[in-house]
Amino acid sequence: MGLRDVVESSGRKPGKVRLFIKQRCGWCREAEEWLDERGVAYRALDVTADRAARKEMVELSGQTLAPVIEVDGRILADFDTGQLAEFWKQFENDER
């Protein structure tokens, strides 16, 4: 998969969202679907195919587990969609 950009559809969203993923990772796929369903623009980095992305993910999160999301410099690591929703809610509350 490598890198890809997803077009933002509507609403006020963070300026920079990056999602570090692994192939065949169910939680990673669910995170992508969650972001897609909400029209969030993000950049997916496949850490199984990109050694530099893997290194950066480990530096940011302190671990090798995926998914890891970076939202404008804030990190959430090794999460499910419930944790992502809670993280996202807190982020949007900070924006107000």
TIVO-2410 file (N, C-alpha, C; in nm, 3 decimals):
# residues 96
REC num residu      c1      c2      c3 atome chaine
REC   1      M   0.082  -0.119   0.000     N      A
REC   1      M   0.000   0.000   0.000    CA      A
REC   1      M   0.086   0.125   0.000     C      A
REC   2      G   0.188   0.134   0.082     N      A
REC   2      G   0.273   0.252   0.085    CA      A
REC   2      G   0.201   0.374   0.137     C      A
REC   3      L   0.229   0.488   0.078     N      A
REC   3      L   0.167   0.614   0.121    CA      A
REC   3      L   0.046   0.644   0.035     C      A
REC   4      R  -0.056   0.700   0.099     N      A
REC   4      R  -0.170   0.747   0.020    CA      A
REC   4      R  -0.237   0.860   0.092     C      A
REC   5      D  -0.294   0.947   0.016     N      A
REC   5      D  -0.368   1.058   0.073    CA      A
REC   5      D  -0.516   1.037   0.049     C      A
REC   6      V  -0.595   1.063   0.148     N      A
REC   6      V  -0.739   1.052   0.138    CA      A
REC   6      V  -0.795   1.194   0.142     C      A
REC   7      V  -0.882   1.224   0.048     N      A
REC   7      V  -0.935   1.359   0.036    CA      A
REC   7      V  -1.036   1.387   0.146     C      A
REC   8      E  -1.019   1.500   0.211     N      A
REC   8      E  -1.112   1.544   0.316    CA      A
REC   8      E  -1.241   1.589   0.251     C      A
REC   9      S  -1.354   1.543   0.306     N      A
REC   9      S  -1.481   1.575   0.242    CA      A
REC   9      S  -1.551   1.697   0.301     C      A
REC  10      S  -1.549   1.713   0.432     N      A
REC  10      S  -1.621   1.828   0.490    CA      A
REC  10      S  -1.583   1.847   0.636     C      A
REC  11      G  -1.625   1.960   0.688     N      A
REC  11      G  -1.605   1.988   0.830    CA      A
REC  11      G  -1.465   2.034   0.863     C      A
REC  12      R  -1.452   2.089   0.982     N      A
REC  12      R  -1.321   2.135   1.029    CA      A
REC  12      R  -1.245   2.015   1.082     C      A
REC  13      K  -1.130   1.989   1.029     N      A
REC  13      K  -1.049   1.874   1.067    CA      A
REC  13      K  -0.907   1.921   1.099     C      A
REC  14      P  -0.832   1.836   1.168     N      A
REC  14      P  -0.693   1.869   1.198    CA      A
REC  14      P  -0.613   1.891   1.070     C      A
REC  15      G  -0.503   1.965   1.082     N      A
REC  15      G  -0.421   1.994   0.966    CA      A
REC  15      G  -0.336   1.878   0.918     C      A
REC  16      K  -0.290   1.792   1.010     N      A
REC  16      K  -0.201   1.683   0.971    CA      A
REC  16      K  -0.238   1.557   1.047     C      A
REC  17      V  -0.275   1.453   0.972     N      A
REC  17      V  -0.308   1.324   1.030    CA      A
REC  17      V  -0.229   1.218   0.955     C      A
REC  18      R  -0.151   1.140   1.030     N      A
REC  18      R  -0.078   1.029   0.971    CA      A
REC  18      R  -0.112   0.902   1.046     C      A
REC  19      L  -0.133   0.794   0.971     N      A
REC  19      L  -0.170   0.666   1.028    CA      A
REC  19      L  -0.064   0.564   0.989     C      A
REC  20      F   0.007   0.512   1.087     N      A
REC  20      F   0.108   0.409   1.065    CA      A
REC  20      F   0.037   0.274   1.075     C      A
REC  21      I   0.047   0.194   0.968     N      A
REC  21      I  -0.027   0.068   0.960    CA      A
REC  21      I   0.065  -0.047   0.921     C      A
REC  22      K   0.012  -0.168   0.939     N      A
REC  22      K   0.077  -0.291   0.892    CA      A
REC  22      K  -0.022  -0.366   0.805     C      A
REC  23      Q   0.029  -0.434   0.702     N      A
REC  23      Q  -0.055  -0.518   0.618    CA      A
REC  23      Q  -0.111  -0.632   0.703     C      A
REC  24      R  -0.230  -0.676   0.670     N      A
REC  24      R  -0.298  -0.785   0.740    CA      A
REC  24      R  -0.326  -0.754   0.887     C      A
REC  25      C  -0.337  -0.628   0.920     N      A
REC  25      C  -0.366  -0.585   1.058    CA      A
REC  25      C  -0.513  -0.541   1.063     C      A
REC  26      G  -0.594  -0.618   1.131     N      A
REC  26      G  -0.736  -0.586   1.138    CA      A
REC  26      G  -0.765  -0.452   1.203     C      A
REC  27      W  -0.694  -0.421   1.311     N      A
REC  27      W  -0.714  -0.292   1.377    CA      A
REC  27      W  -0.674  -0.176   1.286     C      A
REC  28      C  -0.570  -0.198   1.206     N      A
REC  28      C  -0.527  -0.093   1.112    CA      A
REC  28      C  -0.635  -0.067   1.008     C      A
REC  29      R  -0.691  -0.175   0.953     N      A
REC  29      R  -0.796  -0.161   0.853    CA      A
REC  29      R  -0.918  -0.092   0.913     C      A
REC  30      E  -0.954  -0.129   1.037     N      A
REC  30      E  -1.067  -0.064   1.103    CA      A
REC  30      E  -1.040   0.085   1.126     C      A
REC  31      A  -0.919   0.119   1.160     N      A
REC  31      A  -0.885   0.261   1.180    CA      A
REC  31      A  -0.899   0.338   1.049     C      A
REC  32      E  -0.851   0.279   0.938     N      A
REC  32      E  -0.866   0.344   0.807    CA      A
REC  32      E  -1.014   0.362   0.773     C      A
REC  33      E  -1.095   0.260   0.796     N      A
REC  33      E  -1.238   0.269   0.767    CA      A
REC  33      E  -1.304   0.376   0.853     C      A
REC  34      W  -1.265   0.385   0.981     N      A
REC  34      W  -1.321   0.485   1.072    CA      A
REC  34      W  -1.291   0.625   1.019     C      A
REC  35      L  -1.167   0.648   0.980     N      A
REC  35      L  -1.128   0.780   0.927    CA      A
REC  35      L  -1.199   0.809   0.796     C      A
REC  36      D  -1.205   0.708   0.707     N      A
REC  36      D  -1.271   0.725   0.577    CA      A
REC  36      D  -1.418   0.761   0.593     C      A
REC  37      E  -1.487   0.689   0.685     N      A
REC  37      E  -1.630   0.714   0.707    CA      A
REC  37      E  -1.658   0.856   0.754     C      A
REC  38      R  -1.561   0.918   0.818     N      A
REC  38      R  -1.578   1.053   0.871    CA      A
REC  38      R  -1.517   1.160   0.780     C      A
REC  39      G  -1.468   1.119   0.665     N      A
REC  39      G  -1.413   1.215   0.570    CA      A
REC  39      G  -1.285   1.281   0.617     C      A
REC  40      V  -1.208   1.211   0.699     N      A
REC  40      V  -1.084   1.268   0.752    CA      A
REC  40      V  -0.972   1.249   0.651     C      A
REC  41      A  -0.902   1.357   0.621     N      A
REC  41      A  -0.784   1.349   0.534    CA      A
REC  41      A  -0.668   1.296   0.616     C      A
REC  42      Y  -0.603   1.191   0.567     N      A
REC  42      Y  -0.490   1.134   0.638    CA      A
REC  42      Y  -0.391   1.074   0.540     C      A
REC  43      R  -0.274   1.048   0.591     N      A
REC  43      R  -0.171   0.983   0.512    CA      A
REC  43      R  -0.140   0.850   0.580     C      A
REC  44      A  -0.157   0.740   0.507     N      A
REC  44      A  -0.129   0.607   0.562    CA      A
REC  44      A   0.014   0.569   0.526     C      A
REC  45      L   0.088   0.524   0.626     N      A
REC  45      L   0.226   0.479   0.606    CA      A
REC  45      L   0.235   0.332   0.643     C      A
REC  46      D   0.268   0.248   0.547     N      A
REC  46      D   0.278   0.104   0.569    CA      A
REC  46      D   0.416   0.072   0.624     C      A
REC  47      V   0.422   0.041   0.753     N      A
REC  47      V   0.551   0.019   0.819    CA      A
REC  47      V   0.611  -0.118   0.785     C      A
REC  48      T   0.534  -0.205   0.721     N      A
REC  48      T   0.591  -0.332   0.678    CA      A
REC  48      T   0.666  -0.318   0.546     C      A
REC  49      A   0.634  -0.215   0.470     N      A
REC  49      A   0.698  -0.192   0.340    CA      A
REC  49      A   0.797  -0.077   0.342     C      A
REC  50      D   0.793   0.006   0.443     N      A
REC  50      D   0.874   0.128   0.448    CA      A
REC  50      D   0.952   0.130   0.579     C      A
REC  51      R   1.081   0.100   0.572     N      A
REC  51      R   1.166   0.092   0.693    CA      A
REC  51      R   1.176   0.227   0.765     C      A
REC  52      A   1.180   0.334   0.688     N      A
REC  52      A   1.188   0.467   0.751    CA      A
REC  52      A   1.061   0.497   0.829     C      A
REC  53      A   0.945   0.458   0.773     N      A
REC  53      A   0.818   0.479   0.843    CA      A
REC  53      A   0.813   0.396   0.970     C      A
REC  54      R   0.863   0.272   0.963     N      A
REC  54      R   0.865   0.187   1.083    CA      A
REC  54      R   0.953   0.250   1.192     C      A
REC  55      K   1.069   0.298   1.152     N      A
REC  55      K   1.160   0.362   1.248    CA      A
REC  55      K   1.093   0.483   1.312     C      A
REC  56      E   1.028   0.564   1.230     N      A
REC  56      E   0.961   0.683   1.283    CA      A
REC  56      E   0.847   0.645   1.376     C      A
REC  57      M   0.769   0.542   1.341     N      A
REC  57      M   0.661   0.497   1.427    CA      A
REC  57      M   0.714   0.456   1.565     C      A
REC  58      V   0.824   0.381   1.567     N      A
REC  58      V   0.883   0.337   1.693    CA      A
REC  58      V   0.933   0.457   1.774     C      A
REC  59      E   0.995   0.554   1.705     N      A
REC  59      E   1.043   0.674   1.774    CA      A
REC  59      E   0.927   0.754   1.834     C      A
REC  60      L   0.816   0.764   1.761     N      A
REC  60      L   0.701   0.841   1.809    CA      A
REC  60      L   0.625   0.771   1.922     C      A
REC  61      S   0.610   0.639   1.908     N      A
REC  61      S   0.522   0.566   2.000    CA      A
REC  61      S   0.596   0.484   2.106     C      A
REC  62      G   0.725   0.456   2.081     N      A
REC  62      G   0.800   0.373   2.174    CA      A
REC  62      G   0.769   0.225   2.162     C      A
REC  63      Q   0.705   0.184   2.053     N      A
REC  63      Q   0.669   0.044   2.036    CA      A
REC  63      Q   0.660   0.008   1.888     C      A
REC  64      T   0.646  -0.123   1.862     N      A
REC  64      T   0.637  -0.171   1.724    CA      A
REC  64      T   0.495  -0.212   1.686     C      A
REC  65      L   0.400  -0.199   1.777     N      A
REC  65      L   0.262  -0.238   1.750    CA      A
REC  65      L   0.191  -0.132   1.668     C      A
REC  66      A   0.099  -0.175   1.583     N      A
REC  66      A   0.020  -0.085   1.500    CA      A
REC  66      A  -0.127  -0.114   1.526     C      A
REC  67      P  -0.213  -0.018   1.498     N      A
REC  67      P  -0.186   0.111   1.435    CA      A
REC  67      P  -0.133   0.215   1.534     C      A
REC  68      V  -0.071   0.318   1.477     N      A
REC  68      V  -0.031   0.437   1.551    CA      A
REC  68      V  -0.082   0.555   1.468     C      A
REC  69      I  -0.147   0.649   1.533     N      A
REC  69      I  -0.195   0.768   1.463    CA      A
REC  69      I  -0.129   0.891   1.524     C      A
REC  70      E  -0.090   0.982   1.436     N      A
REC  70      E  -0.038   1.112   1.477    CA      A
REC  70      E  -0.133   1.218   1.424     C      A
REC  71      V  -0.186   1.298   1.514     N      A
REC  71      V  -0.277   1.406   1.478    CA      A
REC  71      V  -0.214   1.536   1.524     C      A
REC  72      D  -0.166   1.613   1.429     N      A
REC  72      D  -0.100   1.741   1.459    CA      A
REC  72      D   0.000   1.727   1.573     C      A
REC  73      G   0.080   1.622   1.570     N      A
REC  73      G   0.186   1.601   1.668    CA      A
REC  73      G   0.145   1.522   1.791     C      A
REC  74      R   0.017   1.493   1.806     N      A
REC  74      R  -0.030   1.413   1.920    CA      A
REC  74      R  -0.041   1.267   1.878     C      A
REC  75      I   0.001   1.175   1.965     N      A
REC  75      I   0.015   1.034   1.930    CA      A
REC  75      I  -0.084   0.948   2.007     C      A
REC  76      L  -0.145   0.853   1.936     N      A
REC  76      L  -0.223   0.745   1.996    CA      A
REC  76      L  -0.169   0.616   1.937     C      A
REC  77      A  -0.127   0.523   2.023     N      A
REC  77      A  -0.063   0.400   1.976    CA      A
REC  77      A  -0.142   0.276   2.014     C      A
REC  78      D  -0.137   0.176   1.925     N      A
REC  78      D  -0.193   0.043   1.951    CA      A
REC  78      D  -0.336   0.054   2.004     C      A
REC  79      F  -0.427   0.100   1.920     N      A
REC  79      F  -0.563   0.133   1.962    CA      A
REC  79      F  -0.667   0.059   1.878     C      A
REC  80      D  -0.789   0.058   1.932     N      A
REC  80      D  -0.904   0.011   1.854    CA      A
REC  80      D  -0.990   0.133   1.820     C      A
REC  81      T  -1.099   0.110   1.747     N      A
REC  81      T  -1.178   0.226   1.702    CA      A
REC  81      T  -1.248   0.297   1.818     C      A
REC  82      G  -1.279   0.226   1.926     N      A
REC  82      G  -1.337   0.293   2.043    CA      A
REC  82      G  -1.239   0.392   2.105     C      A
REC  83      Q  -1.113   0.350   2.115     N      A
REC  83      Q  -1.010   0.439   2.168    CA      A
REC  83      Q  -0.982   0.554   2.071     C      A
REC  84      L  -0.988   0.525   1.942     N      A
REC  84      L  -0.970   0.631   1.842    CA      A
REC  84      L  -1.081   0.734   1.852     C      A
REC  85      A  -1.205   0.688   1.869     N      A
REC  85      A  -1.318   0.782   1.882    CA      A
REC  85      A  -1.301   0.871   2.004     C      A
REC  86      E  -1.257   0.814   2.114     N      A
REC  86      E  -1.236   0.893   2.236    CA      A
REC  86      E  -1.122   0.994   2.216     C      A
REC  87      F  -1.013   0.950   2.155     N      A
REC  87      F  -0.900   1.038   2.126    CA      A
REC  87      F  -0.946   1.152   2.035     C      A
REC  88      W  -1.022   1.119   1.933     N      A
REC  88      W  -1.068   1.220   1.836    CA      A
REC  88      W  -1.158   1.322   1.903     C      A
REC  89      K  -1.246   1.275   1.992     N      A
REC  89      K  -1.337   1.364   2.065    CA      A
REC  89      K  -1.257   1.463   2.149     C      A
REC  90      Q  -1.155   1.414   2.218     N      A
REC  90      Q  -1.073   1.501   2.300    CA      A
REC  90      Q  -1.001   1.605   2.213     C      A
REC  91      F  -0.955   1.562   2.096     N      A
REC  91      F  -0.885   1.654   2.006    CA      A
REC  91      F  -0.979   1.763   1.959     C      A
REC  92      E  -1.098   1.725   1.917     N      A
REC  92      E  -1.195   1.823   1.868    CA      A
REC  92      E  -1.238   1.918   1.979     C      A
REC  93      N  -1.248   1.869   2.103     N      A
REC  93      N  -1.280   1.957   2.215    CA      A
REC  93      N  -1.170   2.059   2.239     C      A
REC  94      D  -1.044   2.021   2.217     N      A
REC  94      D  -0.932   2.115   2.231    CA      A
REC  94      D  -0.937   2.225   2.127     C      A
REC  95      E  -0.996   2.197   2.011     N      A
REC  95      E  -1.001   2.293   1.900    CA      A
REC  95      E  -1.100   2.406   1.925     C      A
REC  96      R  -1.195   2.384   2.013     N      A
REC  96      R  -1.300   2.485   2.036    CA      A
REC  96      R  -1.250   2.604   2.112     C      A
***
